[in-house]
Amino acid sequence: MNLLGITVVLVLLAGVWAQVSVLRPQCDSPEAEEAALVAQDYLNGQHVHGYKYALNRIEDIKIITKPDGDNTYILEVDLLETNCHVLDPTPVANCTVRPKILTAVEGDCDVVLKKVGGALTVTAFKCKTEESTEDLCLGCPTLLPLNDTSALDFVHASLATFNNMTVDVTYTLLEVGRMSSQIVSGGPIYVAEYVVVEANCTDDVCVPLNDAMAVRGICSASGLNARHSVDCKMFSTLVPIVDANSTVAAAPALPPLVNVHTGSLSPKHGLRHHKLTTIHDPELSGLLSAESAESAEVVPVAPAVVDAAAAAAPTADPAAPVADPAADPAAADPAAADPAPAAADTAPADDSTSASDASSSKEVLHNLKKRDVPAAPAFAAANIPAIQTDPVPLVPVCPGRIRFF
């Protein structure tokens, strides 16, 4: 290819790349909010264990625009665990975020979305889930590993109590949501949350019904093996409702069954909470950062409106102060400021010249004292804001507002 051909190709490529730009909208803008909620729903749809997560804060957002209108969104979001299990059909907006004193669980996620034809679709994500160690108090519940044998014994004891209260149906353990211990006046007690499912029992051996219509719900229990309280709430909707236009993958009817002796899929993991799916990047986009970080970019605030008349009034120059003739006689009479008054005896000045100089000086001073303040510009009378000349304060584009804590 000759030099001319290479030049033409480079010019065309430069023209294409020039049309690809990166936008940095504010993290609390409607556009960022829309993308963050799509990411929240998608992540919850991929999460088949534990609890749903709610959006707490948008840490950062970038939008890569292309000439064809297909834009790529890169988000960093903070999520908080709610008290709604992933099998609970309650919308996330109606779920309660778990408070810090009950050991809140936080999710820090990077999410990549594409907007094609006005619809946002998640293409990749990476999440880090960890406990919040802030505001923990003496006597507050302390999370236990999901495979803690003593706590699991308590779970089975409380489930047996619940089954004794039911009629014509028996439930078995499907998944342990969380277990904790707490020191109270009477000593340590256990607090547990777990999911149960309708079971098929034969000779005291019960197995979960392998049926999407099987009744299931979540139980909360507290106390000890011999003395405890238990309350179970069955989910009203048995089959998850899937929107045909939704980008969220349909969750399985039931999560993989747990080991009833360990309460978890892996008896050796020792985790105290369920983690969000760690990473999903089938196209190896390379757009997921190593860890979420706050943006340092700033945008100017709209100029404040100032009083036009005050802005138009002349201000004194501190480098050149004007003396007050009434207060300083020397300033009013130039002759009084003569540094060598004795010279007047030896070199008398012409009377007509001195009178003329004095008259001229007094006329100048008279004009200075009588000068009026200039009228305000026409735009002030029309209530048009004056242009602000002071430095414009800056506010950060991101991170956005905190919704919970």
C-alpha positions as CSV (number, residue, x, y, z in Angstrom):
1,M,0.0,0.0,0.0
2,N,1.4,3.4,-1.0
3,L,1.8,6.3,1.3
4,L,-1.4,8.0,0.1
5,G,-3.4,4.9,0.8
6,I,-2.0,4.6,4.3
7,T,-2.7,8.2,5.0
8,V,-6.3,7.8,3.9
9,V,-6.8,4.8,6.2
10,L,-5.3,6.5,9.2
11,V,-7.5,9.6,8.6
12,L,-10.6,7.4,8.4
13,L,-9.6,5.6,11.6
14,A,-8.9,8.9,13.4
15,G,-12.4,10.1,12.4
16,V,-14.0,7.0,13.8
17,W,-12.1,7.1,17.1
18,A,-12.8,10.9,17.4
19,Q,-16.5,10.1,17.6
20,V,-16.0,7.7,20.5
21,S,-16.1,9.7,23.8
22,V,-16.3,9.0,27.5
23,L,-19.0,10.8,29.5
24,R,-18.9,11.3,33.3
25,P,-22.5,12.0,34.5
26,Q,-23.1,12.8,38.1
27,C,-23.6,9.6,40.2
28,D,-27.1,10.9,41.4
29,S,-28.3,11.7,37.9
30,P,-31.4,9.8,36.6
31,E,-29.3,8.1,34.0
32,A,-26.9,6.7,36.6
33,E,-29.8,5.7,38.9
34,E,-31.5,3.8,36.1
35,A,-28.3,1.8,35.3
36,A,-27.6,1.1,39.0
37,L,-31.1,-0.3,39.6
38,V,-30.8,-2.5,36.5
39,A,-27.5,-3.8,37.9
40,Q,-29.0,-4.3,41.3
41,D,-31.9,-6.5,39.9
42,Y,-29.5,-8.4,37.7
43,L,-27.1,-9.3,40.6
44,N,-30.0,-10.4,42.7
45,G,-31.2,-12.6,39.9
46,Q,-27.8,-14.3,39.7
47,H,-27.7,-14.8,43.5
48,V,-29.3,-18.1,44.3
49,H,-28.3,-18.3,48.0
50,G,-28.8,-16.1,51.0
51,Y,-30.5,-12.7,50.8
52,K,-31.3,-10.0,48.3
53,Y,-29.2,-6.8,48.2
54,A,-30.3,-3.2,47.9
55,L,-28.5,-0.3,46.3
56,N,-26.8,1.9,48.9
57,R,-24.6,4.1,46.8
58,I,-23.3,4.7,43.3
59,E,-19.5,5.1,43.7
60,D,-18.6,5.9,40.0
61,I,-20.0,5.8,36.5
62,K,-18.5,6.2,33.0
63,I,-20.4,6.0,29.8
64,I,-18.5,5.1,26.6
65,T,-20.5,6.5,23.7
66,K,-20.2,5.3,20.1
67,P,-21.5,6.8,16.8
68,D,-24.0,3.9,16.3
69,G,-25.7,4.8,19.6
70,D,-24.7,1.6,21.4
71,N,-23.3,2.9,24.7
72,T,-21.3,1.0,27.4
73,Y,-21.9,1.9,31.0
74,I,-19.2,1.1,33.7
75,L,-20.5,1.3,37.2
76,E,-19.2,0.9,40.7
77,V,-22.0,0.3,43.2
78,D,-22.3,-0.4,46.9
79,L,-25.0,-2.8,48.0
80,L,-26.4,-3.8,51.4
81,E,-27.9,-7.1,52.4
82,T,-31.7,-7.1,53.2
83,N,-33.8,-9.4,55.3
84,C,-35.5,-10.8,52.1
85,H,-34.3,-14.2,51.0
86,V,-33.7,-14.7,47.3
87,L,-36.7,-17.0,47.2
88,D,-38.9,-14.4,48.7
89,P,-41.0,-12.7,46.0
90,T,-41.1,-9.4,47.9
91,P,-39.6,-6.6,45.7
92,V,-36.3,-5.3,46.9
93,A,-37.8,-1.8,47.3
94,N,-40.0,-3.3,50.1
95,C,-37.3,-5.2,51.9
96,T,-35.6,-3.9,55.0
97,V,-31.8,-3.4,55.0
98,R,-30.1,-5.3,57.9
99,P,-28.8,-2.8,60.5
100,K,-25.2,-2.6,61.5
101,I,-25.8,-3.9,65.0
102,L,-27.0,-7.1,63.5
103,T,-23.8,-7.3,61.4
104,A,-24.6,-5.8,58.1
105,V,-23.2,-7.4,55.0
106,E,-21.9,-5.2,52.2
107,G,-21.4,-5.9,48.5
108,D,-18.9,-3.8,46.4
109,C,-19.6,-4.5,42.7
110,D,-18.2,-3.3,39.4
111,V,-20.8,-3.8,36.6
112,V,-20.6,-3.3,32.9
113,L,-23.8,-2.7,31.0
114,K,-24.6,-2.0,27.3
115,K,-27.5,0.1,26.1
116,V,-28.8,-1.0,22.7
117,G,-32.0,0.4,21.4
118,G,-32.7,2.2,24.7
119,A,-32.5,-1.1,26.7
120,L,-29.8,-1.7,29.3
121,T,-28.3,-5.2,29.6
122,V,-25.6,-6.4,32.0
123,T,-22.7,-8.0,30.3
124,A,-20.1,-8.4,33.1
125,F,-19.8,-7.9,36.8
126,K,-17.4,-8.6,39.7
127,C,-18.4,-8.4,43.4
128,K,-16.7,-8.5,46.7
129,T,-18.9,-9.3,49.7
130,E,-17.8,-8.7,53.3
131,E,-19.2,-8.0,56.8
132,S,-19.5,-4.5,58.2
133,T,-17.4,-4.3,61.3
134,E,-18.6,-0.8,62.3
135,D,-20.8,0.0,65.2
136,L,-20.6,-3.5,66.7
137,C,-21.5,-3.4,70.4
138,L,-20.9,-5.5,73.5
139,G,-23.9,-7.9,73.8
140,C,-24.9,-7.6,70.1
141,P,-25.4,-10.8,68.1
142,T,-22.2,-12.2,66.7
143,L,-22.3,-14.1,63.4
144,L,-21.3,-17.8,63.5
145,P,-20.0,-19.9,60.6
146,L,-22.8,-21.5,58.5
147,N,-21.4,-24.9,59.4
148,D,-21.2,-24.4,63.2
149,T,-22.4,-27.7,64.6
150,S,-23.8,-26.5,67.9
151,A,-25.8,-23.8,66.1
152,L,-27.0,-26.3,63.5
153,D,-28.3,-28.5,66.3
154,F,-30.3,-25.6,67.5
155,V,-31.7,-25.1,64.0
156,H,-32.9,-28.7,63.8
157,A,-34.4,-28.5,67.3
158,S,-36.4,-25.4,66.5
159,L,-37.5,-26.9,63.1
160,A,-38.8,-29.9,65.0
161,T,-40.8,-27.6,67.3
162,F,-42.4,-25.9,64.2
163,N,-43.3,-29.2,62.6
164,N,-45.1,-30.3,65.8
165,M,-47.3,-27.2,65.3
166,T,-48.2,-27.9,61.7
167,V,-51.0,-30.1,60.4
168,D,-50.9,-32.4,57.4
169,V,-47.5,-31.0,56.2
170,T,-43.9,-31.5,57.3
171,Y,-41.1,-29.1,56.4
172,T,-37.4,-29.9,56.1
173,L,-34.3,-27.7,56.0
174,L,-33.5,-26.2,52.6
175,E,-30.8,-23.6,53.5
176,V,-29.4,-21.8,56.5
177,G,-29.5,-18.1,56.0
178,R,-27.5,-16.9,59.0
179,M,-26.7,-18.0,62.6
180,S,-25.5,-16.0,65.5
181,S,-24.9,-16.1,69.2
182,Q,-25.8,-13.5,71.7
183,I,-25.0,-13.0,75.4
184,V,-28.1,-12.1,77.4
185,S,-28.9,-11.9,81.2
186,G,-29.5,-15.6,81.3
187,G,-26.4,-16.6,79.4
188,P,-25.7,-17.2,75.7
189,I,-28.5,-17.9,73.2
190,Y,-28.7,-18.7,69.5
191,V,-30.4,-16.7,66.9
192,A,-31.0,-18.3,63.5
193,E,-32.7,-17.7,60.1
194,Y,-33.2,-20.6,57.7
195,V,-35.4,-21.6,54.7
196,V,-37.7,-24.6,54.8
197,V,-39.5,-26.5,52.1
198,E,-42.4,-28.9,52.1
199,A,-41.1,-32.4,52.5
200,N,-42.1,-35.9,51.5
201,C,-41.6,-38.1,54.6
202,T,-41.4,-41.9,54.8
203,D,-40.6,-43.7,58.0
204,D,-39.3,-40.5,59.7
205,V,-37.0,-39.8,56.7
206,C,-38.0,-36.6,55.0
207,V,-36.7,-35.3,51.7
208,P,-37.6,-32.0,50.1
209,L,-40.3,-32.2,47.4
210,N,-38.6,-31.7,44.0
211,D,-41.5,-29.6,42.8
212,A,-41.6,-25.9,41.9
213,M,-45.0,-25.7,43.6
214,A,-43.7,-27.1,46.9
215,V,-44.5,-24.7,49.8
216,R,-41.5,-22.9,51.2
217,G,-40.7,-20.1,53.6
218,I,-38.3,-18.6,56.0
219,C,-38.1,-19.3,59.8
220,S,-36.6,-17.2,62.6
221,A,-35.7,-18.9,65.9
222,S,-34.0,-17.8,69.1
223,G,-33.1,-19.5,72.4
224,L,-31.5,-22.8,73.2
225,N,-32.1,-26.4,72.2
226,A,-34.4,-27.1,75.1
227,R,-36.2,-23.7,75.3
228,H,-36.7,-21.5,72.3
229,S,-39.2,-19.6,70.1
230,V,-39.7,-20.1,66.4
231,D,-41.8,-18.4,63.8
232,C,-42.0,-19.3,60.1
233,K,-43.4,-17.2,57.3
234,M,-44.4,-19.0,54.1
235,F,-43.8,-17.2,50.8
236,S,-47.0,-16.2,49.2
237,T,-45.9,-16.7,45.6
238,L,-44.5,-20.1,44.9
239,V,-43.2,-19.6,41.4
240,P,-40.9,-16.7,40.7
241,I,-42.6,-14.1,38.4
242,V,-40.3,-13.5,35.4
243,D,-40.8,-10.5,33.2
244,A,-40.5,-11.4,29.5
245,N,-38.8,-8.1,28.8
246,S,-36.4,-8.4,31.8
247,T,-32.7,-8.9,31.3
248,V,-32.5,-10.8,34.6
249,A,-31.9,-14.5,34.2
250,A,-34.7,-16.5,35.7
251,A,-33.6,-17.9,39.1
252,P,-34.0,-21.7,39.7
253,A,-37.2,-22.8,41.4
254,L,-35.1,-24.0,44.3
255,P,-31.5,-23.5,45.2
256,P,-29.2,-26.6,45.4
257,L,-30.0,-28.6,48.5
258,V,-27.8,-28.1,51.5
259,N,-26.1,-30.7,53.6
260,V,-28.6,-31.0,56.5
261,H,-25.7,-31.9,58.8
262,T,-23.7,-28.8,57.9
263,G,-26.2,-26.3,56.7
264,S,-24.1,-25.4,53.7
265,L,-23.0,-26.6,50.3
266,S,-19.4,-26.9,51.4
267,P,-18.9,-28.0,55.1
268,K,-15.4,-26.7,55.1
269,H,-15.9,-23.1,53.8
270,G,-16.5,-21.6,57.3
271,L,-18.2,-18.5,55.9
272,R,-20.5,-16.6,58.2
273,H,-22.7,-15.2,55.4
274,H,-23.7,-15.9,51.8
275,K,-21.6,-14.2,49.1
276,L,-22.7,-12.6,45.9
277,T,-21.6,-14.3,42.8
278,T,-17.9,-13.2,42.5
279,I,-17.4,-12.6,38.8
280,H,-19.1,-13.0,35.5
281,D,-17.2,-11.7,32.4
282,P,-17.7,-14.2,29.5
283,E,-16.5,-11.8,26.9
284,L,-13.4,-10.8,28.9
285,S,-14.3,-7.2,28.5
286,G,-11.3,-5.9,30.4
287,L,-13.5,-3.1,31.8
288,L,-13.8,-4.5,35.4
289,S,-11.5,-2.6,37.8
290,A,-9.4,-4.3,40.5
291,E,-11.5,-2.6,43.2
292,S,-14.1,0.2,43.4
293,A,-12.7,3.7,43.9
294,E,-14.2,7.1,44.2
295,S,-13.9,9.5,41.3
296,A,-11.9,12.6,41.9
297,E,-13.5,14.5,39.0
298,V,-15.4,17.7,39.8
299,V,-17.9,19.9,38.0
300,P,-18.7,23.6,38.5
301,V,-21.7,24.7,40.5
302,A,-24.1,27.1,38.8
303,P,-22.9,30.8,39.5
304,A,-24.7,32.4,42.4
305,V,-26.8,35.5,41.7
306,V,-25.2,38.7,43.1
307,D,-26.7,42.2,43.5
308,A,-26.1,44.1,40.2
309,A,-25.9,47.5,41.8
310,A,-23.4,46.4,44.3
311,A,-21.4,44.7,41.6
312,A,-21.5,47.8,39.5
313,A,-20.3,50.2,42.3
314,P,-16.6,51.2,42.0
315,T,-14.3,49.8,44.6
316,A,-11.3,51.5,46.1
317,D,-7.9,50.3,45.0
318,P,-6.0,49.3,48.2
319,A,-2.7,50.1,46.5
320,A,-3.7,53.7,45.9
321,P,-5.8,55.2,48.7
322,V,-7.4,58.6,48.3
323,A,-7.0,61.0,51.1
324,D,-10.0,62.8,52.6
325,P,-9.5,66.6,52.1
326,A,-11.5,67.4,55.2
327,A,-9.5,65.2,57.4
328,D,-6.1,66.0,56.0
329,P,-5.4,69.8,55.4
330,A,-2.2,69.0,53.7
331,A,-4.1,67.1,51.0
332,A,-6.5,70.0,50.5
333,D,-3.8,72.7,50.2
334,P,-0.8,71.7,48.1
335,A,1.1,74.6,49.5
336,A,0.9,73.1,53.0
337,A,2.6,70.0,51.8
338,D,5.7,71.9,50.6
339,P,8.6,70.1,52.1
340,A,10.7,73.3,52.3
341,P,8.6,76.2,53.5
342,A,11.7,78.2,54.3
343,A,12.6,78.5,50.7
344,A,9.6,80.8,50.1
345,D,11.5,83.7,52.0
346,T,14.5,83.5,49.7
347,A,12.6,82.9,46.4
348,P,9.2,84.6,46.4
349,A,6.9,83.3,43.7
350,D,5.0,85.4,41.2
351,D,1.6,86.3,42.7
352,S,-0.4,85.7,39.5
353,T,1.2,82.3,38.9
354,S,0.6,81.2,42.6
355,A,-3.1,82.4,42.4
356,S,-3.6,80.5,39.1
357,D,-2.1,77.3,40.5
358,A,-4.2,77.5,43.7
359,S,-7.4,78.1,41.7
360,S,-6.6,75.1,39.5
361,S,-5.9,72.8,42.5
362,K,-9.1,73.8,44.2
363,E,-11.1,73.2,41.0
364,V,-9.7,69.7,40.7
365,L,-10.5,68.9,44.3
366,H,-13.9,70.4,44.0
367,N,-14.6,68.1,41.0
368,L,-13.4,65.1,43.0
369,K,-15.7,65.8,45.9
370,K,-18.7,66.5,43.7
371,R,-18.3,63.4,41.5
372,D,-21.5,61.3,41.5
373,V,-21.6,57.4,41.7
374,P,-22.2,56.2,38.1
375,A,-25.7,54.8,37.5
376,A,-26.2,51.0,37.5
377,P,-26.1,49.4,34.0
378,A,-29.3,48.9,32.1
379,F,-29.3,45.1,32.8
380,A,-29.6,45.8,36.5
381,A,-32.8,47.6,36.0
382,A,-34.1,44.7,34.0
383,N,-33.3,42.3,36.9
384,I,-30.8,40.4,34.8
385,P,-28.2,38.7,37.1
386,A,-24.7,40.0,36.9
387,I,-21.9,37.8,35.9
388,Q,-20.0,36.3,38.9
389,T,-16.3,37.0,38.8
390,D,-15.4,35.2,42.0
391,P,-13.9,31.7,41.9
392,V,-16.5,29.1,41.1
393,P,-16.8,26.4,43.9
394,L,-16.4,22.8,42.7
395,V,-18.4,19.7,43.8
396,P,-17.5,16.1,43.1
397,V,-19.2,14.2,40.3
398,C,-19.0,11.0,42.3
399,P,-19.7,9.3,44.7
400,G,-23.4,9.7,45.0
401,R,-25.6,10.0,48.0
402,I,-25.8,7.3,50.7
403,R,-29.3,5.8,50.9
404,F,-28.9,3.8,54.2
405,F,-25.6,4.1,56.0
